[in-house]
């Protein structure tokens, strides 16, 4: 006799290659439409909320499945008709099929939902966006593969390691796109092989290009598996001849069997070791490994907003935690008495100190250390900051960091987040340590056409 409480395993109500008619009710954080069949969710490529479509089921797992649109029966008023589906196929721009005002509204709703689930009663402002939400990225790191005997550059098809060659990447600065195309052509002409990770042979792993938006200075980085790059000088000379704004050609060597794109060994093949950009009136040197925000237009809005919300005074002591190359610290330095920055990556601190020097900032102090540990050390040394800026990685703040904030006891904490989910968690912890949210949460669209959203919050003691 079967046990009364035994769970009966039920088969999914759909099967692979089945064509069904479904209504799309939501959008996932990956930009896929959500359709449900008898409560079973299907994640549908190129489908928007409010649409009805014939969909082909492409994969069925235990609790959910995947599908693609065969024929749209009812279109959303927010749909953008794309002449090239590459942005969606590769995942470069998963929201490219959604009108930009609808993207901004969706990002606001994502932040609202996170705070609602956490039972935090807050106001969320409308998302700050861009005038032109295309071609905004100042940097591209593009994989290289051998296809039909030729080195090609492009992006991988979503969920695969199959490279789709392409000349235009939709969200990248057009000068960056041009640099990638020209570099690919030059490498083809010199017969340079792309690295094959299965066979462990070949040379070029990635091509990177970055530009200083304000200066127009361009850098090309060839990421190689091997220390030797055949015809290196001739390649660099040819790149310079074809790219008038080129200021730097770098070879970056990454010998490791890893998914990490960049190695730590750089060799200047031609020009300068770093290019320069200007952000909010400050100059920044950007090397091949430098962390620098990829969208300077909204970064300026983001940092200006953070600065305003800090309500800085000339007598203030300020800490910039997770300071990177010093962008927030140097943005506020002229408005305060002293600013302290901490960052784990030593090379970033070297950049921050150099950036302080070239901007003639003399009241900044940068430390290469783990941010939570350094915050605790500063607390033990009796440092009392008036304002703390935090711009942590996606994993957010640690319990030790929040404890150290409580010890240092700043009057205001300005939280700049690249992951609102961990921001919500951290805000709850900060509230438990005696802080209160002030004003609205401000979403900022740092990455248009994608599902990512940044947010700024202010907490007061």
URFENTA-V103147 format. One record per run of one state. SS is the DSSP state (helix for helix, strand for strand, loop for the rest). FROM is the first residue (numbers start at 1). LEN is the number of residues. Records with the same first field share a line. If there is no record, write none. Layout:
SS: FROM-LEN  FROM-LEN
//
This chain:
loop: 1-18  28-5  38-2  46-6  61-3  75-4  80-6  91-7  99-1  118-6  125-3  129-8  138-1  148-2  157-6  166-6  173-1  190-4  195-1  197-4  202-2  212-6  225-7  243-3  254-11  272-3  280-2  287-9  311-6  322-5  336-2  344-2  359-5  369-2  381-6  391-8  409-3  418-2  433-3  445-9  461-1
strand: 19-9  33-5  40-6  52-9  64-11  79-1  98-1  124-1  128-1  137-1  139-9  150-7  163-3  172-1  194-1  196-1  201-1  204-8  218-7  246-8  265-7  275-5  282-5  317-5  338-6  364-5  387-4  412-6  436-9  454-7
helix: 86-5  100-18  174-16  232-11  296-15  327-9  346-13  371-10  399-10  420-13
//
